[in-house]
């Protein structure tokens, strides 16, 4: 019984260490800047800054297929799939839009300017400047 309690304590401590590491790593990820204009019970209204994104437009209308394929293409670019093999920091969120085609977008870190970004190895990757916008947002954990 003593051994079981010791093993359980070790597993619990390991779990807590992993959670603390994951939370600290997530805090280092740059996210889309906004100000909260107004809060309601079920949603809030936010104003987002104009921001540069890398994007890929896919001909599929299937969410699972398109999101996976688009994420892989853009992740390849930021993990060094570009003309200088430069790694670019991951940001949050990954934005997706689905209509007659699917577009997947990664926000470019603020420290990077469009003219200084390396050319992608994949020809379907484009840079897209999103204008400032105001949106109603539902948050979840």
Secondary structure by P-SEA (a helix, b strand, c coil): caaaaaaaaaaaaaaaaaaaaaaaaaaacccbbbbbccccccbbbbbbccbbbbbcccccccaaaaaaaaaaaaaaaaaccccccbbbbbbcccccccccbbbbbbbcccccccccccccccccbbbbbbccbbbbbbbcc
